Structures are given as structure tokens and as C-alpha cells.
Amino acid sequence: GDEFAAVLMGADATVAEKVGERMRKRFDGGERFGTSFSVGVAQYEDGMDGESFVRLADRALYCAKASGKDVTCVA
């Protein structure tokens, strides 16, 4: 499936989860097009390199997809 990333500068995981949930709930493709919108949330920590951050976000997204799709998971 298609994936994209949104970077929310200055937002912690709690805020990012709320934003992700709003996006997911507003996505109206499920019934009409047979698609879902899964959200994975990761929070960048000081000293984390970019590769580790992306890996964490990817794990969160995989969790969402594995949980039945159309859900939000926080790493």
C-alpha cells in the first residue's frame, strides 16, 4: 500500500496520536473504495539517529496494520 510520513515539529507522541486519529477518522475511502487508513506514531528522542526513528515509526505502522487496519498505534 501507499505510505507517507508527516513530521510534527514540537509535538509529542500524545499530540501526534490525536492528529493521526483525526486524519484517520476523516479519511472516507473505506466504504466507497475498500481502502483503510492506518496510522503509526513515533516520537523522536534526543540522540536518536534518523534511521532508528524511521524504524520505530515503521514498527508502529506495522502494529496498526496487524491490528486489523484502520487503527492508530503508538510506538
C-alpha positions in Angstrom: 0.0 0.0 0.0 0.9 3.6 -0.2 2.6 5.2 2.7 3.5 8.8 3.7 5.0 10.5 6.7 4.0 13.7 8.5 6.6 15.3 10.8 5.0 17.4 13.5 7.8 19.6 14.9 7.5 20.2 18.6 4.6 17.7 19.1 5.0 14.8 21.5 3.5 11.4 20.9 0.3 12.3 22.6 -0.4 15.2 20.3 0.8 13.2 17.3 -1.6 10.4 18.1 -4.5 12.9 18.3 -3.6 14.4 14.9 -3.2 10.9 13.4 -6.6 9.9 14.8 -8.3 13.0 13.3 -6.7 12.3 10.0 -7.8 8.6 10.1 -11.4 9.4 11.1 -11.7 12.0 8.3 -10.5 9.6 5.6 -13.7 8.4 4.0 -12.3 5.9 1.5 -13.0 2.7 3.4 -16.6 2.0 2.4 -16.5 3.7 -1.0 -13.2 2.4 -2.2 -12.4 -0.6 0.0 -9.3 1.1 1.5 -8.2 1.7 5.0 -6.1 4.4 6.8 -3.7 3.0 9.4 -1.5 5.3 11.5 1.8 4.6 13.2 3.1 7.2 15.6 6.7 7.5 16.8 8.3 10.2 18.9 11.9 11.3 18.2 14.1 11.2 21.2 17.3 13.2 21.7 20.3 11.4 20.4 18.2 9.2 18.1 19.5 8.9 14.5 17.2 9.2 11.6 17.3 5.5 10.7 16.3 4.5 14.2 13.4 7.0 14.1 12.1 5.7 10.8 12.4 2.1 12.0 10.4 3.0 15.1 7.7 4.7 13.0 7.6 1.7 10.7 7.1 -0.7 13.6 4.2 1.5 14.8 2.6 1.4 11.4 3.1 -2.4 11.1 1.4 -2.7 14.5 -1.6 -0.7 13.2 -1.9 -2.8 10.1 -1.6 -6.0 12.1 -4.3 -4.9 14.5 -6.9 -5.1 11.8 -6.1 -2.0 9.8 -7.9 1.4 10.1 -6.4 2.0 13.6 -3.7 4.1 15.2 -0.7 2.6 17.1 1.9 4.5 19.1 5.5 3.1 19.3 
